[in-house]
């Protein structure tokens, strides 16, 4: 059998460490997951992704280069087994909530027939394929496409309920997310223990978690803008379902549609598209002429 090879890069150390695992099967499993992660993701590189646009450090110059080159960011290769495990847990959480909503007939979006390969839109859970009449068991939910073709923006929401005029966003909350986005909130619930030093009081923390994380709100506001202006969807809010990783408890929140969140991002996307048409690169909006980590990555490869 041919040997498996992972090319050098940020994930190589993680791959080599997996080979040293005391349990060979566990080591082989880790290597298998990392090999899959380092393959091209299949994610479109010819569009601006809302998840990237809403980040505080979104670089317009890097977006310009990526759209022209259709090149996957190097960040994709900076992974490890823990990170991939987190991604898979997120996928499973999405599938769980989407299945329940589909069972209720409250889930619209794209659906894929695995029997004939047809992808079709349905306002409620289909009982058969619209093309080949394959039964519901052959049909998989493929979420809600949200595209602004003139602005080269493309993304997907986790769900859409026409009955509720609402997009659906499914989130998992872990301590890492809080540490990154709301460190002051997390610190408020850290308590000193005799044996393990500072640990979070999970009960009080979850009790007082009363609104979605800021990045989730920004992203869903952009999703709603795309849905209203480019996809002709009846939307006036987003419903969030949050799973707390530490205890498996759940909460729901609502964000009302507010165009003011998205207008600066729409203007930025238009400026990037105009720069591509004019074949003139924009300045780095993060660090000026010096450039930032994101756009300097493309400078090194040109």
C-alpha positions as a printed Julia matrix, in Angstrom:
302×3 Matrix{Float64}:
   0.0    0.0     0.0
   1.35   3.43   -0.92
   2.55   5.55    1.97
   0.55   8.62    2.93
   2.27  11.99    2.82
   1.4   15.36    4.34
   3.3   18.27    2.86
   5.26  20.67    5.06
   3.35  23.53    6.6
   1.75  24.7     9.85
  -0.03  21.36   10.35
   3.07  19.19    9.82
   4.13  19.26   13.48
   0.65  18.19   14.55
   0.77  15.35   12.02
   4.17  14.15   13.23
   3.04  14.28   16.85
   0.11  12.05   15.94
   2.6    9.45   14.72
   4.07   9.32   18.25
   0.76   8.47   19.92
   1.01   5.71   22.54
  -2.04   4.06   20.96
  -1.28   3.43   17.25
  -4.96   3.39   16.23
  -5.56   6.81   17.81
  -2.43   8.17   16.11
  -3.54   6.8    12.73
  -6.99   8.32   13.23
  -5.51  11.75   13.98
  -3.32  11.56   10.87
  -6.31  10.55    8.77
  -8.31  13.57    9.97
  -5.41  15.95    9.33
  -4.83  14.55    5.85
  -8.47  15.25    5.02
  -8.26  18.75    6.5
  -5.25  19.71    4.38
  -6.92  18.8     1.1
  -8.67  21.61   -0.82
 -11.85  22.37    1.1
 -14.07  22.87   -1.93
 -15.19  26.18   -0.49
 -15.75  28.76   -3.22
 -12.86  31.2    -3.6
 -14.51  33.36   -6.27
 -16.86  35.07   -3.8
 -16.68  37.19   -0.67
 -17.82  35.13    2.31
 -20.0   36.91    4.9
 -18.2   35.07    7.72
 -14.97  36.78    6.65
 -16.51  40.17    5.84
 -17.86  40.66    9.38
 -14.49  40.14   11.07
 -12.97  43.33   12.52
  -9.71  42.64   10.66
 -11.26  41.88    7.25
  -8.71  43.15    4.74
 -10.09  44.59    1.5
  -6.75  44.19   -0.28
  -6.51  40.49    0.66
 -10.1   40.01   -0.54
  -9.19  41.7    -3.84
  -6.25  39.33   -4.41
  -8.18  36.22   -3.36
 -11.01  36.97   -5.77
  -8.58  37.54   -8.64
  -6.49  34.44   -7.91
  -9.33  32.27   -6.52
  -6.81  31.07   -3.96
  -7.64  29.43   -0.65
  -6.29  31.39    2.35
  -3.26  29.94    4.13
  -5.29  30.05    7.34
  -7.03  26.88    6.16
  -3.75  24.96    6.61
  -3.26  26.17   10.2
  -5.16  23.37   11.83
  -4.84  20.57   14.36
  -6.86  17.58   15.46
  -8.66  19.48   18.22
  -9.77  22.17   15.79
 -11.06  19.61   13.3
 -12.88  17.81   16.11
 -14.58  21.09   17.06
 -15.66  21.6    13.44
 -17.21  18.13   13.33
 -19.08  18.71   16.59
 -20.45  21.9    15.07
 -21.64  20.01   11.98
 -23.42  17.46   14.18
 -25.12  20.22   16.17
 -26.35  21.85   12.95
 -27.7   18.54   11.67
 -29.61  17.91   14.91
 -31.48  21.24   14.95
 -32.11  21.14   11.2
 -33.56  17.64   11.48
 -35.98  18.73   14.21
 -37.08  21.79   12.22
 -37.52  19.66    9.11
 -39.67  17.18   11.05
 -41.9   20.13   12.04
 -42.18  21.3     8.42
 -40.62  24.63    9.4
 -37.45  24.48    7.3
 -37.1   25.96    3.81
 -34.04  26.01    1.62
 -32.1   23.91   -0.85
 -32.47  20.13   -0.74
 -30.29  17.54   -2.48
 -31.55  14.25   -3.87
 -28.77  11.69   -3.48
 -30.53   9.34   -5.9
 -30.45  11.58   -9.0
 -28.21  14.46   -7.88
 -30.86  17.15   -8.32
 -30.71  20.14   -5.97
 -33.99  22.02   -5.56
 -35.62  24.68   -3.4
 -38.57  23.77   -1.2
 -40.58  25.96    1.2
 -41.23  23.02    3.52
 -39.8   19.56    4.07
 -40.19  17.62    0.78
 -41.61  14.11    0.88
 -40.03  13.26   -2.48
 -37.57  14.56   -5.07
 -39.1   17.06   -7.47
 -37.19  15.52  -10.38
 -37.12  11.75   -9.92
 -39.71  11.27   -7.11
 -37.18   9.51   -4.87
 -38.49   9.24   -1.27
 -37.59  11.58    1.58
 -34.92   9.17    2.83
 -32.82  10.09   -0.24
 -33.05  13.84    0.36
 -30.6   15.93    2.38
 -30.99  19.54    3.55
 -28.39  21.87    2.0
 -29.22  25.11    3.86
 -30.12  28.53    2.45
 -28.05  30.09   -0.36
 -27.58  33.84    0.06
 -25.87  35.47   -2.9
 -25.32  38.98   -4.19
 -23.9   38.21   -7.62
 -23.17  41.84   -8.65
 -21.1   42.24   -5.46
 -19.57  38.75   -5.65
 -20.85  37.87   -2.18
 -21.88  34.28   -1.51
 -22.83  32.45    1.64
 -25.33  30.12    3.31
 -27.54  30.51    6.35
 -28.21  27.5     8.56
 -31.94  27.62    7.92
 -35.0   29.64    6.93
 -38.52  29.42    8.34
 -41.03  31.21    6.08
 -43.71  30.54    8.71
 -41.74  32.74   11.14
 -40.22  35.2     8.62
 -36.91  34.23   10.14
 -33.48  32.97    9.25
 -32.12  30.29   11.57
 -28.61  30.32   12.99
 -27.27  27.39   15.0
 -24.35  27.99   17.32
 -22.3   26.14   19.89
 -20.84  28.09   22.8
 -17.53  27.05   24.3
 -15.09  28.72   26.64
 -12.75  29.33   23.7
 -15.4   31.4    21.91
 -15.94  33.52   25.0
 -12.21  33.89   25.57
 -11.84  35.29   22.05
 -14.94  37.47   21.73
 -16.0   38.37   25.28
 -13.01  37.83   27.59
 -14.35  40.33   30.12
 -17.56  38.3    30.42
 -15.67  35.05   30.95
 -13.34  36.61   33.53
 -16.36  37.66   35.61
 -17.14  33.99   36.29
 -13.66  32.68   37.04
 -13.36  31.41   40.61
 -10.27  30.34   42.57
 -10.09  26.68   43.6
  -7.71  25.05   46.07
  -6.57  22.32   43.67
  -6.88  23.55   40.09
  -6.43  27.3    40.31
  -8.99  29.46   38.5
 -11.94  27.67   36.89
 -15.17  29.03   35.37
 -18.43  28.79   37.27
 -20.36  27.22   34.4
 -23.78  27.39   36.04
 -23.65  31.13   36.65
 -21.93  31.82   33.33
 -24.65  30.1    31.29
 -27.38  31.65   33.43
 -26.09  35.13   32.58
 -25.37  34.51   28.89
 -28.27  36.54   27.48
 -27.37  37.55   23.94
 -25.59  36.12   20.88
 -21.89  36.79   20.42
 -21.14  39.99   18.48
 -19.68  38.24   15.43
 -22.81  36.08   15.12
 -25.04  39.15   15.16
 -22.97  40.94   12.5
 -22.94  37.87   10.27
 -26.67  37.24   10.51
 -27.44  40.9     9.85
 -25.5   40.59    6.6
 -27.33  37.34    5.82
 -30.66  39.08    6.31
 -29.59  41.97    4.06
 -28.69  39.49    1.31
 -31.92  37.58    1.81
 -34.1   40.69    1.6
 -32.32  42.56   -1.2
 -30.99  39.76   -3.41
 -32.95  36.57   -2.68
 -36.47  38.0    -2.24
 -37.03  36.25    1.11
 -39.55  37.48    3.67
 -37.28  38.06    6.66
 -37.55  40.37    9.62
 -35.4   38.57   12.17
 -32.94  35.79   12.89
 -33.57  33.13   15.5
 -30.46  31.76   17.2
 -30.26  28.33   18.79
 -27.28  28.03   21.13
 -25.89  24.77   22.57
 -23.59  25.18   25.58
 -20.8   22.65   25.03
 -19.96  22.26   28.72
 -23.44  21.18   29.9
 -25.47  20.52   26.7
 -28.02  23.12   27.83
 -29.67  25.27   25.17
 -30.99  28.8    24.71
 -32.66  30.79   21.96
 -32.26  34.47   21.07
 -33.71  36.77   18.42
 -31.99  39.53   16.42
 -34.25  41.98   14.58
 -33.24  42.99   11.07
 -31.33  46.29   10.97
 -29.78  47.34    7.64
 -27.36  49.78    9.27
 -25.16  46.85   10.35
 -24.54  45.76    6.77
 -24.43  48.96    4.73
 -20.68  49.62    5.33
 -19.87  46.02    4.31
 -21.99  46.3     1.17
 -20.16  49.55    0.28
 -16.82  47.83    0.84
 -17.79  44.89   -1.37
 -18.82  47.29   -4.13
 -15.47  49.09   -3.84
 -13.56  45.79   -4.12
 -15.57  44.74   -7.18
 -14.9   48.16   -8.74
 -11.17  47.76   -8.09
 -11.17  44.37   -9.8
 -12.97  45.85  -12.82
 -10.42  48.67  -12.97
  -7.5   46.31  -12.32
  -6.36  48.6    -9.5
  -5.61  47.19   -6.07
  -7.16  48.97   -3.05
  -5.1   49.95   -0.02
  -4.96  47.67    3.0
  -7.68  49.04    5.28
  -6.2   47.24    8.3
  -2.61  48.51    8.32
  -2.29  51.03    5.49
   0.68  50.93    3.14
   2.62  48.55    5.39
  -0.01  45.87    4.87
  -1.4   43.29    7.29
  -0.88  39.56    7.71
  -3.73  38.73    5.33
  -2.68  40.82    2.33
   1.07  40.28    2.82
   0.41  36.56    2.33
  -0.61  37.3    -1.26
   2.38  39.6    -1.81
   4.69  36.68   -1.01
   3.0   34.41   -3.55
   2.83  36.84   -6.49
